[in-house]
Amino acid sequence: MTDKKFTIELKNLTKKFKNTIAVDDVSFNVEENEFFTILGPSGCGKSTILRLIAGLEGQDQGEIIINGIDCSKMPANERPVNMVFQSYALFPHLNIKDNIEFGLKIKKIDEKEIKRRVDEILDLIKMRSYINKYPSELSGGQRQRVALARAIVNNPKIVLLDEPLSALDANLRIEMQRELVNIQRNLEMTFMLVTHDQDEALSISSKIAIMESGKVIETNTATNMYEYPSKKYSAEFLGRINIIDGYVSNTSDQKIFKSEIFGDINLENDLDIPQDAVLGIRPEKIIIERSSKNIENRIKTKGTVIDWTYYGDMSYITIELDNKKKIYIHVQNIHRNTLQELKIGKTLRASFDINDLIILEK
């Protein structure tokens, strides 16, 4: 097995703005050719990390290692990274061709090489026919493609993306997400994105770091971050989840989680459960039952529908149990006649597999 190669290594990175700690002792590694996403709410420090890596801000403490070289005090123009901003930052007085080749001319690249690279990039972003147009003549998605082309035409090892899709409408945003993934894979570059959009992070990332108040809560692959988060904050930020409060009681051969909402839940005895643990169950893991028959390893409950939101392919349901606790259920609308069951006030039986429970540390 070959050792993993890191393109970015952050070690104890800290940045303060007056009395505010924007980045608080952050450490993580980004692997070569990875699509790494920092996810978190506005003001959590994610964009500041990007600016620190790019050299647009200076850290107060910590190290920034890029491709094995300590770039902590290196000027921005000497770092092997290019950044794509939310505002695109295109030159309005230059046409698309001139915008894309601007950085190459600054570096005094040979004219033939410039033409080759620009032609290659225009084909990659599917915008050859727009070469003589100006930014004001383009749509938001087209301007975003040009901004990305200008960043990658310099062949950087790392492309930093600061919420570049946030200004696009929903359909165009999905299209551009696919384009970003295709471009990143084709060029075999390391892409590092910051976003507050959970769906975006899950759909395009190979790895996700979740941030809160300047700290990285946890880092994992996109799939594991959703299915197996270790922290309550991560589970709640990355999609909806039902949190089950309670405490663990140990017997000689069994761990029992005593919950108010579902009663006693038998867990595997060899599970490592933190002292302050809670359990979580995703709404889509809960199914509506047609019978009251007990099935092994399934936790059953029933409640009254108090809310139902129809999304075409999916229905988001909230039921209230006898103990007044609420449970969120997401069901796929496979059959039209099942919609008749989802009326407000109707009693529903529901269940989920005990193996789909997530153990979370507060």
Secondary structure, DSSP 4 states (H G I P E B T S, - for coil): -PPP-EEEEEEEEEEEETTEEEEEEEEEEEETT-EEEEE--TTSSHHHHHHHHHTSS--SEEEEEETTEE-TT--GGGSSEEEE-TT----TTS-HHHHHHHHHHHTT--HHHHHHHHHHHHHHTT-GGGTT--GGGS-HHHHHHHHHHHHHTT--SEEEEESTTTTS-HHHHHHHHHHHHHHHHHHT-EEEEEES-HHHHHHH-SEEEEEETTEEEEEEEHHHHHHS-SBHHHHHHSS--EEE-EEEEE-SS-EEEEETTTEEEEE-TT----TTEEEEE-GGG-EEES-----TTEEEEEEEEEEEEE-SSEEEEEEE-TTS-EEEEEEE--SGGGGGGG-TT-EEEEEEEGGG-EEEE-
